[in-house]
Amino acid sequence: MDDHSCLSHGVICYNVAPVFLGKNVTVSQYSHLCTATHDYNDPSMQLMVAPIVIEDYAWVTADVFIGPGVTIGEGAVINARSSVFSDIKPWTVAKGYPAQSYKKRVLKGVYE
């Protein structure tokens, strides 16, 4: 976790593999960062792990699930209650199940 970043209350950070938070990242309440799953095609249900990367200035809003191997790009925003199973591009806003980018994030007074 880099400078000025935070995990809010109730966040589950299941870090079997590393979880990287850049600077000025917020992970809001009740979100779930999950770096592990199981190979459901394997009779022994082998554990599979991959890191999660949340780049600088990103905001994971309330009650979001982020799965193994996902990178949330710089400045991206993930809307509440979304589930993220693949990478999200920088400076976009994403929502849904599975989460998909649907518009650009524009910081007022900075990029206008």
VENDA-V937962 format. One record per backbone hydrogen bond with DSSP energy under -0.5 kcal/mol. NH is the residue of the N-H (numbers start at 1). CO is the residue of the C=O. If there is no record, write none. Layout:
# VENDA-V937962
NH;CO
NH;CO
This chain:
# VENDA-V937962
2;21
2;22
5;2
6;25
8;6
8;27
11;8
12;31
13;11
14;12
14;33
15;13
16;14
20;52
21;19
22;54
24;3
25;22
26;58
27;6
28;26
28;60
30;9
31;28
32;64
33;12
34;32
34;66
35;14
35;33
37;48
39;46
40;38
42;39
43;41
45;42
48;37
50;35
52;18
53;70
54;20
55;53
55;72
57;23
58;55
59;76
60;26
61;59
61;78
63;29
64;61
65;82
66;32
67;84
69;50
69;51
70;67
72;53
73;71
73;88
75;56
76;73
77;92
78;59
79;77
79;94
81;62
82;79
83;96
84;65
85;83
88;71
91;74
92;89
93;103
94;77
95;100
97;98
98;83
99;83
100;95
102;93
103;93
105;91
106;104
107;105
108;106
110;107
111;107
